[in-house]
Amino acid sequence: MNTFEVKDMTCGHCSSTITKAVKALDPGATVQIDINAHRVQIESDTLHAGQWSDVIRQAGYTPVAIQDGAQAAAPVAAPARKGGCCCG
């Protein structure tokens, strides 16, 4: 299981955008999202955590990998969003 904290994921639109980005690369991946906790969990045999982090970043968000309940990496600036999220 690959777990990320995504502080700039704030609504259902954000959740949908991340899910679509993951499913585009691995339609068989299991994606669990907790918007209130800003957590994304991806279960996949296709890519590793660093690659999933890149997928979330390319979708316009700022993921921080979480391992065993601790932050594993510092956030990296996300690219500018095209059109932005409905929540600003």
PDB file with one MODEL, atoms N, CA, C and O in Angstrom:
MODEL        1
ATOM      1  N   MET A   1       0.849  -1.177   0.000  1.00  0.00           N
ATOM      2  CA  MET A   1       0.000   0.000   0.000  1.00  0.00           C
ATOM      3  C   MET A   1       0.895   1.241   0.000  1.00  0.00           C
ATOM      4  O   MET A   1       1.819   1.354   0.806  1.00  0.00           O
ATOM      5  N   ASN A   2       0.611   2.154  -0.902  1.00  0.00           N
ATOM      6  CA  ASN A   2       1.324   3.424  -0.988  1.00  0.00           C
ATOM      7  C   ASN A   2       0.415   4.501  -0.416  1.00  0.00           C
ATOM      8  O   ASN A   2      -0.696   4.702  -0.906  1.00  0.00           O
ATOM      9  N   THR A   3       0.883   5.197   0.618  1.00  0.00           N
ATOM     10  CA  THR A   3       0.059   6.192   1.297  1.00  0.00           C
ATOM     11  C   THR A   3       0.697   7.564   1.175  1.00  0.00           C
ATOM     12  O   THR A   3       1.908   7.726   1.333  1.00  0.00           O
ATOM     13  N   PHE A   4      -0.153   8.555   0.887  1.00  0.00           N
ATOM     14  CA  PHE A   4       0.317   9.929   0.720  1.00  0.00           C
ATOM     15  C   PHE A   4      -0.581  10.881   1.487  1.00  0.00           C
ATOM     16  O   PHE A   4      -1.793  10.684   1.572  1.00  0.00           O
ATOM     17  N   GLU A   5       0.025  11.908   2.038  1.00  0.00           N
ATOM     18  CA  GLU A   5      -0.722  13.034   2.575  1.00  0.00           C
ATOM     19  C   GLU A   5      -0.746  14.079   1.463  1.00  0.00           C
ATOM     20  O   GLU A   5       0.294  14.443   0.915  1.00  0.00           O
ATOM     21  N   VAL A   6      -1.945  14.556   1.139  1.00  0.00           N
ATOM     22  CA  VAL A   6      -2.100  15.528   0.057  1.00  0.00           C
ATOM     23  C   VAL A   6      -2.918  16.690   0.628  1.00  0.00           C
ATOM     24  O   VAL A   6      -4.142  16.719   0.499  1.00  0.00           O
ATOM     25  N   LYS A   7      -2.232  17.644   1.257  1.00  0.00           N
ATOM     26  CA  LYS A   7      -2.900  18.745   1.956  1.00  0.00           C
ATOM     27  C   LYS A   7      -3.735  19.615   1.033  1.00  0.00           C
ATOM     28  O   LYS A   7      -4.729  20.194   1.471  1.00  0.00           O
ATOM     29  N   ASP A   8      -3.354  19.722  -0.245  1.00  0.00           N
ATOM     30  CA  ASP A   8      -4.103  20.571  -1.163  1.00  0.00           C
ATOM     31  C   ASP A   8      -5.247  19.826  -1.855  1.00  0.00           C
ATOM     32  O   ASP A   8      -5.835  20.352  -2.801  1.00  0.00           O
ATOM     33  N   MET A   9      -5.568  18.627  -1.406  1.00  0.00           N
ATOM     34  CA  MET A   9      -6.741  17.882  -1.860  1.00  0.00           C
ATOM     35  C   MET A   9      -7.852  18.209  -0.863  1.00  0.00           C
ATOM     36  O   MET A   9      -7.797  17.785   0.291  1.00  0.00           O
ATOM     37  N   THR A  10      -8.861  18.965  -1.310  1.00  0.00           N
ATOM     38  CA  THR A  10      -9.839  19.484  -0.356  1.00  0.00           C
ATOM     39  C   THR A  10     -11.302  19.148  -0.656  1.00  0.00           C
ATOM     40  O   THR A  10     -12.179  19.456   0.150  1.00  0.00           O
ATOM     41  N   CYS A  11     -11.575  18.523  -1.804  1.00  0.00           N
ATOM     42  CA  CYS A  11     -12.981  18.276  -2.142  1.00  0.00           C
ATOM     43  C   CYS A  11     -13.111  17.036  -3.028  1.00  0.00           C
ATOM     44  O   CYS A  11     -12.121  16.391  -3.375  1.00  0.00           O
ATOM     45  N   GLY A  12     -14.343  16.725  -3.379  1.00  0.00           N
ATOM     46  CA  GLY A  12     -14.616  15.577  -4.235  1.00  0.00           C
ATOM     47  C   GLY A  12     -14.012  15.712  -5.620  1.00  0.00           C
ATOM     48  O   GLY A  12     -13.609  14.717  -6.223  1.00  0.00           O
ATOM     49  N   HIS A  13     -13.946  16.930  -6.128  1.00  0.00           N
ATOM     50  CA  HIS A  13     -13.325  17.157  -7.435  1.00  0.00           C
ATOM     51  C   HIS A  13     -11.848  16.782  -7.381  1.00  0.00           C
ATOM     52  O   HIS A  13     -11.334  16.128  -8.289  1.00  0.00           O
ATOM     53  N   CYS A  14     -11.171  17.195  -6.320  1.00  0.00           N
ATOM     54  CA  CYS A  14      -9.757  16.848  -6.146  1.00  0.00           C
ATOM     55  C   CYS A  14      -9.585  15.330  -6.089  1.00  0.00           C
ATOM     56  O   CYS A  14      -8.707  14.765  -6.742  1.00  0.00           O
ATOM     57  N   SER A  15     -10.431  14.689  -5.305  1.00  0.00           N
ATOM     58  CA  SER A  15     -10.396  13.239  -5.158  1.00  0.00           C
ATOM     59  C   SER A  15     -10.587  12.547  -6.506  1.00  0.00           C
ATOM     60  O   SER A  15      -9.877  11.597  -6.835  1.00  0.00           O
ATOM     61  N   SER A  16     -11.542  13.028  -7.268  1.00  0.00           N
ATOM     62  CA  SER A  16     -11.820  12.462  -8.584  1.00  0.00           C
ATOM     63  C   SER A  16     -10.645  12.646  -9.536  1.00  0.00           C
ATOM     64  O   SER A  16     -10.308  11.735 -10.291  1.00  0.00           O
ATOM     65  N   THR A  17     -10.027  13.812  -9.502  1.00  0.00           N
ATOM     66  CA  THR A  17      -8.887  14.102 -10.371  1.00  0.00           C
ATOM     67  C   THR A  17      -7.731  13.149 -10.081  1.00  0.00           C
ATOM     68  O   THR A  17      -7.111  12.619 -11.003  1.00  0.00           O
ATOM     69  N   ILE A  18      -7.446  12.935  -8.806  1.00  0.00           N
ATOM     70  CA  ILE A  18      -6.350  12.035  -8.420  1.00  0.00           C
ATOM     71  C   ILE A  18      -6.693  10.596  -8.802  1.00  0.00           C
ATOM     72  O   ILE A  18      -5.845   9.875  -9.328  1.00  0.00           O
ATOM     73  N   THR A  19      -7.921  10.177  -8.543  1.00  0.00           N
ATOM     74  CA  THR A  19      -8.344   8.816  -8.879  1.00  0.00           C
ATOM     75  C   THR A  19      -8.224   8.573 -10.376  1.00  0.00           C
ATOM     76  O   THR A  19      -7.714   7.533 -10.793  1.00  0.00           O
ATOM     77  N   LYS A  20      -8.687   9.520 -11.191  1.00  0.00           N
ATOM     78  CA  LYS A  20      -8.596   9.366 -12.646  1.00  0.00           C
ATOM     79  C   LYS A  20      -7.145   9.272 -13.107  1.00  0.00           C
ATOM     80  O   LYS A  20      -6.833   8.488 -14.004  1.00  0.00           O
ATOM     81  N   ALA A  21      -6.257  10.059 -12.508  1.00  0.00           N
ATOM     82  CA  ALA A  21      -4.842  10.022 -12.887  1.00  0.00           C
ATOM     83  C   ALA A  21      -4.231   8.656 -12.571  1.00  0.00           C
ATOM     84  O   ALA A  21      -3.467   8.113 -13.369  1.00  0.00           O
ATOM     85  N   VAL A  22      -4.572   8.107 -11.405  1.00  0.00           N
ATOM     86  CA  VAL A  22      -4.062   6.790 -11.014  1.00  0.00           C
ATOM     87  C   VAL A  22      -4.612   5.713 -11.946  1.00  0.00           C
ATOM     88  O   VAL A  22      -3.861   4.877 -12.448  1.00  0.00           O
ATOM     89  N   LYS A  23      -5.921   5.736 -12.173  1.00  0.00           N
ATOM     90  CA  LYS A  23      -6.569   4.709 -12.998  1.00  0.00           C
ATOM     91  C   LYS A  23      -6.121   4.774 -14.458  1.00  0.00           C
ATOM     92  O   LYS A  23      -6.176   3.768 -15.165  1.00  0.00           O
ATOM     93  N   ALA A  24      -5.679   5.950 -14.915  1.00  0.00           N
ATOM     94  CA  ALA A  24      -5.184   6.070 -16.290  1.00  0.00           C
ATOM     95  C   ALA A  24      -3.924   5.235 -16.484  1.00  0.00           C
ATOM     96  O   ALA A  24      -3.692   4.710 -17.573  1.00  0.00           O
ATOM     97  N   LEU A  25      -3.110   5.106 -15.438  1.00  0.00           N
ATOM     98  CA  LEU A  25      -1.885   4.312 -15.540  1.00  0.00           C
ATOM     99  C   LEU A  25      -2.082   2.869 -15.124  1.00  0.00           C
ATOM    100  O   LEU A  25      -1.409   1.975 -15.638  1.00  0.00           O
ATOM    101  N   ASP A  26      -3.001   2.634 -14.199  1.00  0.00           N
ATOM    102  CA  ASP A  26      -3.254   1.272 -13.736  1.00  0.00           C
ATOM    103  C   ASP A  26      -4.738   1.109 -13.435  1.00  0.00           C
ATOM    104  O   ASP A  26      -5.179   1.354 -12.312  1.00  0.00           O
ATOM    105  N   PRO A  27      -5.510   0.695 -14.443  1.00  0.00           N
ATOM    106  CA  PRO A  27      -6.954   0.538 -14.236  1.00  0.00           C
ATOM    107  C   PRO A  27      -7.309  -0.438 -13.122  1.00  0.00           C
ATOM    108  O   PRO A  27      -8.411  -0.370 -12.579  1.00  0.00           O
ATOM    109  N   GLY A  28      -6.411  -1.331 -12.776  1.00  0.00           N
ATOM    110  CA  GLY A  28      -6.659  -2.301 -11.718  1.00  0.00           C
ATOM    111  C   GLY A  28      -6.261  -1.828 -10.332  1.00  0.00           C
ATOM    112  O   GLY A  28      -6.451  -2.553  -9.356  1.00  0.00           O
ATOM    113  N   ALA A  29      -5.720  -0.644 -10.230  1.00  0.00           N
ATOM    114  CA  ALA A  29      -5.285  -0.119  -8.929  1.00  0.00           C
ATOM    115  C   ALA A  29      -6.488   0.141  -8.033  1.00  0.00           C
ATOM    116  O   ALA A  29      -7.566   0.505  -8.504  1.00  0.00           O
ATOM    117  N   THR A  30      -6.285  -0.050  -6.739  1.00  0.00           N
ATOM    118  CA  THR A  30      -7.298   0.292  -5.750  1.00  0.00           C
ATOM    119  C   THR A  30      -6.898   1.635  -5.153  1.00  0.00           C
ATOM    120  O   THR A  30      -5.782   1.798  -4.660  1.00  0.00           O
ATOM    121  N   VAL A  31      -7.822   2.598  -5.202  1.00  0.00           N
ATOM    122  CA  VAL A  31      -7.554   3.937  -4.678  1.00  0.00           C
ATOM    123  C   VAL A  31      -8.528   4.210  -3.544  1.00  0.00           C
ATOM    124  O   VAL A  31      -9.743   4.136  -3.729  1.00  0.00           O
ATOM    125  N   GLN A  32      -7.997   4.523  -2.377  1.00  0.00           N
ATOM    126  CA  GLN A  32      -8.816   4.891  -1.227  1.00  0.00           C
ATOM    127  C   GLN A  32      -8.445   6.312  -0.844  1.00  0.00           C
ATOM    128  O   GLN A  32      -7.271   6.622  -0.643  1.00  0.00           O
ATOM    129  N   ILE A  33      -9.451   7.180  -0.743  1.00  0.00           N
ATOM    130  CA  ILE A  33      -9.184   8.583  -0.445  1.00  0.00           C
ATOM    131  C   ILE A  33     -10.010   9.017   0.753  1.00  0.00           C
ATOM    132  O   ILE A  33     -11.212   8.762   0.824  1.00  0.00           O
ATOM    133  N   ASP A  34      -9.349   9.675   1.689  1.00  0.00           N
ATOM    134  CA  ASP A  34     -10.000  10.279   2.849  1.00  0.00           C
ATOM    135  C   ASP A  34      -9.760  11.780   2.738  1.00  0.00           C
ATOM    136  O   ASP A  34      -8.686  12.270   3.087  1.00  0.00           O
ATOM    137  N   ILE A  35     -10.760  12.506   2.251  1.00  0.00           N
ATOM    138  CA  ILE A  35     -10.598  13.945   2.022  1.00  0.00           C
ATOM    139  C   ILE A  35     -10.339  14.679   3.335  1.00  0.00           C
ATOM    140  O   ILE A  35      -9.484  15.563   3.384  1.00  0.00           O
ATOM    141  N   ASN A  36     -11.063  14.329   4.399  1.00  0.00           N
ATOM    142  CA  ASN A  36     -10.895  15.028   5.674  1.00  0.00           C
ATOM    143  C   ASN A  36      -9.494  14.865   6.251  1.00  0.00           C
ATOM    144  O   ASN A  36      -8.962  15.792   6.861  1.00  0.00           O
ATOM    145  N   ALA A  37      -8.899  13.696   6.062  1.00  0.00           N
ATOM    146  CA  ALA A  37      -7.545  13.439   6.564  1.00  0.00           C
ATOM    147  C   ALA A  37      -6.476  13.792   5.528  1.00  0.00           C
ATOM    148  O   ALA A  37      -5.282  13.739   5.819  1.00  0.00           O
ATOM    149  N   HIS A  38      -6.915  14.156   4.306  1.00  0.00           N
ATOM    150  CA  HIS A  38      -5.999  14.485   3.209  1.00  0.00           C
ATOM    151  C   HIS A  38      -5.085  13.296   2.891  1.00  0.00           C
ATOM    152  O   HIS A  38      -3.892  13.467   2.638  1.00  0.00           O
ATOM    153  N   ARG A  39      -5.665  12.087   2.909  1.00  0.00           N
ATOM    154  CA  ARG A  39      -4.889  10.872   2.662  1.00  0.00           C
ATOM    155  C   ARG A  39      -5.324  10.190   1.380  1.00  0.00           C
ATOM    156  O   ARG A  39      -6.513  10.100   1.074  1.00  0.00           O
ATOM    157  N   VAL A  40      -4.343   9.714   0.642  1.00  0.00           N
ATOM    158  CA  VAL A  40      -4.571   8.911  -0.560  1.00  0.00           C
ATOM    159  C   VAL A  40      -3.806   7.614  -0.371  1.00  0.00           C
ATOM    160  O   VAL A  40      -2.614   7.628  -0.064  1.00  0.00           O
ATOM    161  N   GLN A  41      -4.490   6.492  -0.553  1.00  0.00           N
ATOM    162  CA  GLN A  41      -3.846   5.188  -0.482  1.00  0.00           C
ATOM    163  C   GLN A  41      -4.040   4.499  -1.829  1.00  0.00           C
ATOM    164  O   GLN A  41      -5.149   4.432  -2.359  1.00  0.00           O
ATOM    165  N   ILE A  42      -2.935   3.992  -2.369  1.00  0.00           N
ATOM    166  CA  ILE A  42      -2.970   3.324  -3.666  1.00  0.00           C
ATOM    167  C   ILE A  42      -2.390   1.931  -3.509  1.00  0.00           C
ATOM    168  O   ILE A  42      -1.271   1.760  -3.024  1.00  0.00           O
ATOM    169  N   GLU A  43      -3.160   0.944  -3.923  1.00  0.00           N
ATOM    170  CA  GLU A  43      -2.702  -0.444  -3.923  1.00  0.00           C
ATOM    171  C   GLU A  43      -2.518  -0.844  -5.377  1.00  0.00           C
ATOM    172  O   GLU A  43      -3.474  -0.870  -6.152  1.00  0.00           O
ATOM    173  N   SER A  44      -1.271  -1.158  -5.740  1.00  0.00           N
ATOM    174  CA  SER A  44      -0.972  -1.489  -7.127  1.00  0.00           C
ATOM    175  C   SER A  44       0.308  -2.308  -7.191  1.00  0.00           C
ATOM    176  O   SER A  44       1.231  -2.112  -6.401  1.00  0.00           O
ATOM    177  N   ASP A  45       0.344  -3.216  -8.135  1.00  0.00           N
ATOM    178  CA  ASP A  45       1.563  -3.984  -8.384  1.00  0.00           C
ATOM    179  C   ASP A  45       2.351  -3.391  -9.544  1.00  0.00           C
ATOM    180  O   ASP A  45       3.415  -3.900  -9.898  1.00  0.00           O
ATOM    181  N   THR A  46       1.836  -2.321 -10.135  1.00  0.00           N
ATOM    182  CA  THR A  46       2.415  -1.760 -11.345  1.00  0.00           C
ATOM    183  C   THR A  46       3.548  -0.770 -11.083  1.00  0.00           C
ATOM    184  O   THR A  46       4.624  -0.888 -11.671  1.00  0.00           O
ATOM    185  N   LEU A  47       3.312   0.203 -10.207  1.00  0.00           N
ATOM    186  CA  LEU A  47       4.301   1.257  -9.947  1.00  0.00           C
ATOM    187  C   LEU A  47       4.669   1.303  -8.471  1.00  0.00           C
ATOM    188  O   LEU A  47       3.927   0.795  -7.630  1.00  0.00           O
ATOM    189  N   HIS A  48       5.805   1.906  -8.149  1.00  0.00           N
ATOM    190  CA  HIS A  48       6.207   2.050  -6.755  1.00  0.00           C
ATOM    191  C   HIS A  48       5.819   3.441  -6.255  1.00  0.00           C
ATOM    192  O   HIS A  48       5.366   4.278  -7.036  1.00  0.00           O
ATOM    193  N   ALA A  49       5.994   3.686  -4.966  1.00  0.00           N
ATOM    194  CA  ALA A  49       5.532   4.925  -4.317  1.00  0.00           C
ATOM    195  C   ALA A  49       6.057   6.183  -4.986  1.00  0.00           C
ATOM    196  O   ALA A  49       5.304   7.142  -5.158  1.00  0.00           O
ATOM    197  N   GLY A  50       7.324   6.208  -5.366  1.00  0.00           N
ATOM    198  CA  GLY A  50       7.881   7.394  -6.002  1.00  0.00           C
ATOM    199  C   GLY A  50       7.199   7.720  -7.315  1.00  0.00           C
ATOM    200  O   GLY A  50       7.001   8.889  -7.646  1.00  0.00           O
ATOM    201  N   GLN A  51       6.842   6.697  -8.058  1.00  0.00           N
ATOM    202  CA  GLN A  51       6.152   6.912  -9.329  1.00  0.00           C
ATOM    203  C   GLN A  51       4.718   7.388  -9.093  1.00  0.00           C
ATOM    204  O   GLN A  51       4.228   8.246  -9.828  1.00  0.00           O
ATOM    205  N   TRP A  52       4.035   6.842  -8.075  1.00  0.00           N
ATOM    206  CA  TRP A  52       2.681   7.305  -7.768  1.00  0.00           C
ATOM    207  C   TRP A  52       2.715   8.742  -7.280  1.00  0.00           C
ATOM    208  O   TRP A  52       1.804   9.517  -7.571  1.00  0.00           O
ATOM    209  N   SER A  53       3.738   9.098  -6.554  1.00  0.00           N
ATOM    210  CA  SER A  53       3.897  10.486  -6.117  1.00  0.00           C
ATOM    211  C   SER A  53       3.981  11.414  -7.324  1.00  0.00           C
ATOM    212  O   SER A  53       3.374  12.485  -7.332  1.00  0.00           O
ATOM    213  N   ASP A  54       4.731  11.005  -8.334  1.00  0.00           N
ATOM    214  CA  ASP A  54       4.837  11.801  -9.566  1.00  0.00           C
ATOM    215  C   ASP A  54       3.486  11.921 -10.270  1.00  0.00           C
ATOM    216  O   ASP A  54       3.159  12.980 -10.806  1.00  0.00           O
ATOM    217  N   VAL A  55       2.707  10.851 -10.272  1.00  0.00           N
ATOM    218  CA  VAL A  55       1.382  10.872 -10.911  1.00  0.00           C
ATOM    219  C   VAL A  55       0.483  11.892 -10.202  1.00  0.00           C
ATOM    220  O   VAL A  55      -0.201  12.676 -10.860  1.00  0.00           O
ATOM    221  N   ILE A  56       0.482  11.884  -8.884  1.00  0.00           N
ATOM    222  CA  ILE A  56      -0.340  12.826  -8.118  1.00  0.00           C
ATOM    223  C   ILE A  56       0.142  14.255  -8.351  1.00  0.00           C
ATOM    224  O   ILE A  56      -0.668  15.171  -8.492  1.00  0.00           O
ATOM    225  N   ARG A  57       1.438  14.443  -8.393  1.00  0.00           N
ATOM    226  CA  ARG A  57       2.018  15.777  -8.640  1.00  0.00           C
ATOM    227  C   ARG A  57       1.631  16.283 -10.031  1.00  0.00           C
ATOM    228  O   ARG A  57       1.273  17.450 -10.189  1.00  0.00           O
ATOM    229  N   GLN A  58       1.702  15.414 -11.034  1.00  0.00           N
ATOM    230  CA  GLN A  58       1.344  15.800 -12.394  1.00  0.00           C
ATOM    231  C   GLN A  58      -0.151  16.119 -12.517  1.00  0.00           C
ATOM    232  O   GLN A  58      -0.560  16.853 -13.417  1.00  0.00           O
ATOM    233  N   ALA A  59      -0.957  15.568 -11.612  1.00  0.00           N
ATOM    234  CA  ALA A  59      -2.390  15.887 -11.592  1.00  0.00           C
ATOM    235  C   ALA A  59      -2.632  17.260 -10.962  1.00  0.00           C
ATOM    236  O   ALA A  59      -3.754  17.767 -10.986  1.00  0.00           O
ATOM    237  N   GLY A  60      -1.580  17.863 -10.398  1.00  0.00           N
ATOM    238  CA  GLY A  60      -1.677  19.213  -9.864  1.00  0.00           C
ATOM    239  C   GLY A  60      -1.696  19.319  -8.354  1.00  0.00           C
ATOM    240  O   GLY A  60      -2.074  20.357  -7.811  1.00  0.00           O
ATOM    241  N   TYR A  61      -1.295  18.258  -7.666  1.00  0.00           N
ATOM    242  CA  TYR A  61      -1.343  18.246  -6.207  1.00  0.00           C
ATOM    243  C   TYR A  61       0.046  18.024  -5.619  1.00  0.00           C
ATOM    244  O   TYR A  61       0.998  17.718  -6.338  1.00  0.00           O
ATOM    245  N   THR A  62       0.145  18.181  -4.309  1.00  0.00           N
ATOM    246  CA  THR A  62       1.437  18.125  -3.629  1.00  0.00           C
ATOM    247  C   THR A  62       1.447  16.953  -2.642  1.00  0.00           C
ATOM    248  O   THR A  62       1.115  17.138  -1.471  1.00  0.00           O
ATOM    249  N   PRO A  63       1.820  15.757  -3.091  1.00  0.00           N
ATOM    250  CA  PRO A  63       1.819  14.592  -2.206  1.00  0.00           C
ATOM    251  C   PRO A  63       3.067  14.514  -1.330  1.00  0.00           C
ATOM    252  O   PRO A  63       4.160  14.918  -1.727  1.00  0.00           O
ATOM    253  N   VAL A  64       2.868  13.982  -0.131  1.00  0.00           N
ATOM    254  CA  VAL A  64       3.972  13.659   0.763  1.00  0.00           C
ATOM    255  C   VAL A  64       3.814  12.189   1.118  1.00  0.00           C
ATOM    256  O   VAL A  64       2.802  11.796   1.698  1.00  0.00           O
ATOM    257  N   ALA A  65       4.801  11.376   0.775  1.00  0.00           N
ATOM    258  CA  ALA A  65       4.730   9.940   1.046  1.00  0.00           C
ATOM    259  C   ALA A  65       4.735   9.699   2.548  1.00  0.00           C
ATOM    260  O   ALA A  65       5.486  10.334   3.290  1.00  0.00           O
ATOM    261  N   ILE A  66       3.890   8.777   2.984  1.00  0.00           N
ATOM    262  CA  ILE A  66       3.776   8.408   4.393  1.00  0.00           C
ATOM    263  C   ILE A  66       4.137   6.933   4.527  1.00  0.00           C
ATOM    264  O   ILE A  66       3.623   6.088   3.794  1.00  0.00           O
ATOM    265  N   GLN A  67       5.021   6.635   5.464  1.00  0.00           N
ATOM    266  CA  GLN A  67       5.393   5.245   5.725  1.00  0.00           C
ATOM    267  C   GLN A  67       5.327   5.004   7.223  1.00  0.00           C
ATOM    268  O   GLN A  67       5.920   5.748   8.004  1.00  0.00           O
ATOM    269  N   ASP A  68       4.616   3.977   7.619  1.00  0.00           N
ATOM    270  CA  ASP A  68       4.497   3.598   9.024  1.00  0.00           C
ATOM    271  C   ASP A  68       4.084   4.777   9.904  1.00  0.00           C
ATOM    272  O   ASP A  68       4.588   4.938  11.016  1.00  0.00           O
ATOM    273  N   GLY A  69       3.163   5.598   9.397  1.00  0.00           N
ATOM    274  CA  GLY A  69       2.634   6.697  10.186  1.00  0.00           C
ATOM    275  C   GLY A  69       3.523   7.919  10.267  1.00  0.00           C
ATOM    276  O   GLY A  69       3.180   8.871  10.968  1.00  0.00           O
ATOM    277  N   ALA A  70       4.653   7.930   9.579  1.00  0.00           N
ATOM    278  CA  ALA A  70       5.557   9.077   9.614  1.00  0.00           C
ATOM    279  C   ALA A  70       5.749   9.623   8.213  1.00  0.00           C
ATOM    280  O   ALA A  70       5.623   8.891   7.232  1.00  0.00           O
ATOM    281  N   GLN A  71       6.051  10.901   8.118  1.00  0.00           N
ATOM    282  CA  GLN A  71       6.322  11.480   6.819  1.00  0.00           C
ATOM    283  C   GLN A  71       7.648  10.947   6.301  1.00  0.00           C
ATOM    284  O   GLN A  71       8.640  10.899   7.029  1.00  0.00           O
ATOM    285  N   ALA A  72       7.652  10.544   5.024  1.00  0.00           N
ATOM    286  CA  ALA A  72       8.857   9.967   4.450  1.00  0.00           C
ATOM    287  C   ALA A  72       9.605  10.948   3.560  1.00  0.00           C
ATOM    288  O   ALA A  72      10.779  10.740   3.253  1.00  0.00           O
ATOM    289  N   ALA A  73       8.935  12.011   3.148  1.00  0.00           N
ATOM    290  CA  ALA A  73       9.582  12.959   2.244  1.00  0.00           C
ATOM    291  C   ALA A  73       8.946  14.326   2.381  1.00  0.00           C
ATOM    292  O   ALA A  73       7.780  14.445   2.758  1.00  0.00           O
ATOM    293  N   ALA A  74       9.706  15.345   2.078  1.00  0.00           N
ATOM    294  CA  ALA A  74       9.179  16.712   2.103  1.00  0.00           C
ATOM    295  C   ALA A  74       8.370  16.950   0.842  1.00  0.00           C
ATOM    296  O   ALA A  74       8.652  16.362  -0.202  1.00  0.00           O
ATOM    297  N   PRO A  75       7.357  17.816   0.933  1.00  0.00           N
ATOM    298  CA  PRO A  75       6.559  18.097  -0.264  1.00  0.00           C
ATOM    299  C   PRO A  75       7.365  18.822  -1.314  1.00  0.00           C
ATOM    300  O   PRO A  75       8.261  19.607  -1.005  1.00  0.00           O
ATOM    301  N   VAL A  76       7.034  18.547  -2.559  1.00  0.00           N
ATOM    302  CA  VAL A  76       7.650  19.210  -3.697  1.00  0.00           C
ATOM    303  C   VAL A  76       6.566  20.047  -4.353  1.00  0.00           C
ATOM    304  O   VAL A  76       5.425  19.599  -4.471  1.00  0.00           O
ATOM    305  N   ALA A  77       6.903  21.243  -4.778  1.00  0.00           N
ATOM    306  CA  ALA A  77       5.911  22.134  -5.369  1.00  0.00           C
ATOM    307  C   ALA A  77       5.217  21.477  -6.549  1.00  0.00           C
ATOM    308  O   ALA A  77       5.855  20.871  -7.410  1.00  0.00           O
ATOM    309  N   ALA A  78       3.909  21.608  -6.569  1.00  0.00           N
ATOM    310  CA  ALA A  78       3.116  21.069  -7.669  1.00  0.00           C
ATOM    311  C   ALA A  78       3.145  22.043  -8.837  1.00  0.00           C
ATOM    312  O   ALA A  78       3.301  23.249  -8.642  1.00  0.00           O
ATOM    313  N   PRO A  79       2.994  21.523 -10.051  1.00  0.00           N
ATOM    314  CA  PRO A  79       2.935  22.430 -11.192  1.00  0.00           C
ATOM    315  C   PRO A  79       1.672  23.276 -11.130  1.00  0.00           C
ATOM    316  O   PRO A  79       0.697  22.894 -10.483  1.00  0.00           O
ATOM    317  N   ALA A  80       1.687  24.404 -11.789  1.00  0.00           N
ATOM    318  CA  ALA A  80       0.510  25.264 -11.820  1.00  0.00           C
ATOM    319  C   ALA A  80      -0.653  24.498 -12.425  1.00  0.00           C
ATOM    320  O   ALA A  80      -0.495  23.806 -13.431  1.00  0.00           O
ATOM    321  N   ARG A  81      -1.814  24.622 -11.814  1.00  0.00           N
ATOM    322  CA  ARG A  81      -3.000  23.928 -12.298  1.00  0.00           C
ATOM    323  C   ARG A  81      -3.571  24.654 -13.506  1.00  0.00           C
ATOM    324  O   ARG A  81      -3.559  25.883 -13.584  1.00  0.00           O
ATOM    325  N   LYS A  82      -4.056  23.882 -14.420  1.00  0.00           N
ATOM    326  CA  LYS A  82      -4.728  24.440 -15.598  1.00  0.00           C
ATOM    327  C   LYS A  82      -6.221  24.472 -15.286  1.00  0.00           C
ATOM    328  O   LYS A  82      -6.876  23.430 -15.271  1.00  0.00           O
ATOM    329  N   GLY A  83      -6.747  25.635 -15.044  1.00  0.00           N
ATOM    330  CA  GLY A  83      -8.156  25.764 -14.750  1.00  0.00           C
ATOM    331  C   GLY A  83      -8.457  25.699 -13.274  1.00  0.00           C
ATOM    332  O   GLY A  83      -9.468  26.249 -12.837  1.00  0.00           O
ATOM    333  N   GLY A  84      -7.626  25.052 -12.492  1.00  0.00           N
ATOM    334  CA  GLY A  84      -7.791  25.005 -11.045  1.00  0.00           C
ATOM    335  C   GLY A  84      -8.927  24.122 -10.571  1.00  0.00           C
ATOM    336  O   GLY A  84      -9.700  23.584 -11.364  1.00  0.00           O
ATOM    337  N   CYS A  85      -9.003  23.993  -9.301  1.00  0.00           N
ATOM    338  CA  CYS A  85     -10.031  23.195  -8.658  1.00  0.00           C
ATOM    339  C   CYS A  85     -11.225  24.090  -8.337  1.00  0.00           C
ATOM    340  O   CYS A  85     -11.074  25.303  -8.192  1.00  0.00           O
ATOM    341  N   CYS A  86     -12.387  23.504  -8.227  1.00  0.00           N
ATOM    342  CA  CYS A  86     -13.595  24.265  -7.943  1.00  0.00           C
ATOM    343  C   CYS A  86     -13.547  24.909  -6.565  1.00  0.00           C
ATOM    344  O   CYS A  86     -14.302  25.842  -6.291  1.00  0.00           O
ATOM    345  N   CYS A  87     -12.663  24.418  -5.690  1.00  0.00           N
ATOM    346  CA  CYS A  87     -12.607  24.965  -4.329  1.00  0.00           C
ATOM    347  C   CYS A  87     -11.523  26.025  -4.179  1.00  0.00           C
ATOM    348  O   CYS A  87     -11.286  26.513  -3.074  1.00  0.00           O
ATOM    349  N   GLY A  88     -10.869  26.382  -5.264  1.00  0.00           N
ATOM    350  CA  GLY A  88      -9.921  27.485  -5.220  1.00  0.00           C
ATOM    351  C   GLY A  88      -8.546  27.041  -5.079  1.00  0.00           C
ATOM    352  O   GLY A  88      -7.633  27.866  -5.028  1.00  0.00           O
TER     353      GLY A  88
ENDMDL
END
